[in-house]
Each structure stands twice: as structure tokens, then as C-alpha cells.
Amino acid sequence: MRVDASLLKCRLNDRAQVGHLVEHDLAVGITEWTLVSRRAAVIPLKLQHAKALTLLHIGTVYSENAILPR
């Protein structure tokens, strides 16, 4: 499954939980993803030029531009 990973959204209690990828061109390294719950996903990354990746976790991110499915 090919995924546009620049913005990941899920609906939870009428609030959008949004994840933003902050590394330049990181989305091209994501070829698949698996939901493990309504709030979490496993996203394997293929690193092309880097030997390491720093992960940043932010509890809840609010985005005014988040679109909720109705």
C-alpha cells in the first residue's frame, strides 16, 4: 500500500490527532504503515542518506487545518 505520509490523521472523540513529518523528504522513505490502535501506528522508515534518526514525540498536537470526517 502506497501512503502519502506528509500528514496522518485519525478521528478520536471529534478531535483530529495530526502527525507532521519534520525531516526533509522523509515521506518518500515510508512505503507502508500499520495501525495498531486508534491512536498509534507502526511506520517503518527506509533511511537513504542518514545513519540515524531522531524521534520526537508530542503528546497531542492541535491543528486548525485538520479536517474531520463527518
Stockholm file with secondary structure:
# STOCKHOLM 1.0

chainA/1-70         MRVDASLLKCRLNDRAQVGHLVEHDLAVGITEWTLVSRRAAVIPLKLQHAKALTLLHIGTVYSENAILPR
#=GR chainA/1-70 SS CCCCTTEEEEEETTEEEEEECCSTTCGGGCCCCEESSSSCEECCCCCSSCSCCCCCCCSCCCCTTCCCCC
#=GC SS_cons        CCCCTTEEEEEETTEEEEEECCSTTCGGGCCCCEESSSSCEECCCCCSSCSCCCCCCCSCCCCTTCCCCC
//
